[in-house]
Amino acid sequence: MSERPEDAFAAEEAEDAPRRPRLAWALTGSGHDFLACLDIIRRLGEVDVFVSKAAAEVIWMYTRDRRPFPPEVRVIRDTTASAAPVGRFYKGWYHTLVVAPASSNTVAKCVLGISDTLVTNVFAQAGKCRLPIIVYACDTKPVHVTAAPDRTVTVYPRAVDLDNTERLRRFERTTVVETVEELERAVARRLGELEPAPQREA
Ligand SMILES: Cc1cc2nc3c(=O)[nH]c(=O)nc-3n(C[C@H](O)[C@H](O)[C@H](O)COP(=O)(O)O)c2cc1C
């Protein structure tokens, strides 16, 4: 998007609505199970991915790929102060939001009601539109082993990080998951709820 506000707005207005409501997926700059999350997005296909500024850098660090998604995945980057793309939530483009992986930073802001980035805005607006939200929070236990781009590291989330995850669990319509397997199950369950019921034979 250009720096002129009218251009940013026009570019957003020019975006086509999806054929049917989609999954919105917010990617943060947490590297925890980052590649596994990219894999799920690729398999799902019809997803709009909202990418934080940090996530845009982290994608490159983990993949070295300038085009890490197939064409049917729409990528929305954090380029406006007003998070202009969140208007899409009010147009009914999405049925569910997934935030995965969720950094300590984004979780902390979300639980305080701060929405000053694309991803924290997406979380806030999805909540205000009463959409179900699934968050893969990385800070769920006092120690975990995670993959940095070039090595395996041990991480010790602080009390503040663990507290923030607990606070997130109390948000309306919000499911916090702790593993990639749980994330996959939660997404599959939600997509299953949306599938049209089979037609009965007359
Ligand atoms: C390679 C790499 C891995 C990272 N992994 C994590 C992580 O596992 N958890 C975390 O909270 N932050 C992690 N960070 C730091 C976040 O990217 C940083 O806090 C950033 O400000 C988050 O911004 P966002 O929440 O807007 O995406 C990582 C950074 C890098 C460069």
The ligand as an SDF file (V2000), in Angstrom:
LIG
                    3D

 31 33  0  0  0  0  0  0  0  0999 V2000
   13.4020  -16.3140   15.0990 C   0  0  0  0  0  0  0  0  0  0  0  0
   12.5030  -15.6760   16.0970 C   0  0  0  0  0  0  0  0  0  0  0  0
   11.7020  -16.4750   16.9040 C   0  0  0  0  0  0  0  0  0  0  0  0
   10.8610  -15.8930   17.8510 C   0  0  0  0  0  0  0  0  0  0  0  0
   10.0990  -16.7060   18.6410 N   0  0  0  0  0  0  0  0  0  0  0  0
    9.2960  -16.1680   19.5670 C   0  0  0  0  0  0  0  0  0  0  0  0
    8.4930  -17.0110   20.3830 C   0  0  0  0  0  0  0  0  0  0  0  0
    8.5360  -18.2450   20.3100 O   0  0  0  0  0  0  0  0  0  0  0  0
    7.6520  -16.4330   21.2720 N   0  0  0  0  0  0  0  0  0  0  0  0
    7.5590  -15.0530   21.3770 C   0  0  0  0  0  0  0  0  0  0  0  0
    6.7520  -14.6020   22.1820 O   0  0  0  0  0  0  0  0  0  0  0  0
    8.3160  -14.2280   20.6160 N   0  0  0  0  0  0  0  0  0  0  0  0
    9.1810  -14.7410   19.7190 C   0  0  0  0  0  0  0  0  0  0  0  0
    9.9490  -13.9180   18.9460 N   0  0  0  0  0  0  0  0  0  0  0  0
    9.9180  -12.4670   19.1860 C   0  0  0  0  0  0  0  0  0  0  0  0
    8.7390  -11.7750   18.4710 C   0  0  0  0  0  0  0  0  0  0  0  0
    8.9010  -11.8450   17.0690 O   0  0  0  0  0  0  0  0  0  0  0  0
    8.6750  -10.2970   18.9420 C   0  0  0  0  0  0  0  0  0  0  0  0
    8.2990  -10.2480   20.3050 O   0  0  0  0  0  0  0  0  0  0  0  0
    7.7420   -9.4440   18.1350 C   0  0  0  0  0  0  0  0  0  0  0  0
    7.7450   -8.1270   18.6790 O   0  0  0  0  0  0  0  0  0  0  0  0
    6.3230   -9.9780   18.1570 C   0  0  0  0  0  0  0  0  0  0  0  0
    5.5050   -9.0870   17.4230 O   0  0  0  0  0  0  0  0  0  0  0  0
    4.0150   -9.4760   17.0670 P   0  0  0  0  0  0  0  0  0  0  0  0
    3.3910   -9.9480   18.3290 O   0  0  0  0  0  0  0  0  0  0  0  0
    3.4120   -8.1850   16.5860 O   0  0  0  0  0  0  0  0  0  0  0  0
    4.0390  -10.4810   15.9830 O   0  0  0  0  0  0  0  0  0  0  0  0
   10.8100  -14.4760   17.9970 C   0  0  0  0  0  0  0  0  0  0  0  0
   11.6320  -13.6910   17.1830 C   0  0  0  0  0  0  0  0  0  0  0  0
   12.4720  -14.2820   16.2640 C   0  0  0  0  0  0  0  0  0  0  0  0
   13.3650  -13.3940   15.4180 C   0  0  0  0  0  0  0  0  0  0  0  0
  1  2  1  0
  2  3  1  0
  2 30  2  0
  3  4  2  0
  4  5  1  0
  4 28  1  0
  5  6  2  0
  6  7  1  0
  6 13  1  0
  7  8  2  0
  7  9  1  0
  9 10  1  0
 10 11  2  0
 10 12  1  0
 12 13  2  0
 13 14  1  0
 14 15  1  0
 14 28  1  0
 15 16  1  0
 16 17  1  0
 16 18  1  0
 18 19  1  0
 18 20  1  0
 20 21  1  0
 20 22  1  0
 22 23  1  0
 23 24  1  0
 24 25  2  0
 24 26  1  0
 24 27  1  0
 28 29  2  0
 29 30  1  0
 30 31  1  0
M  END
$$$$
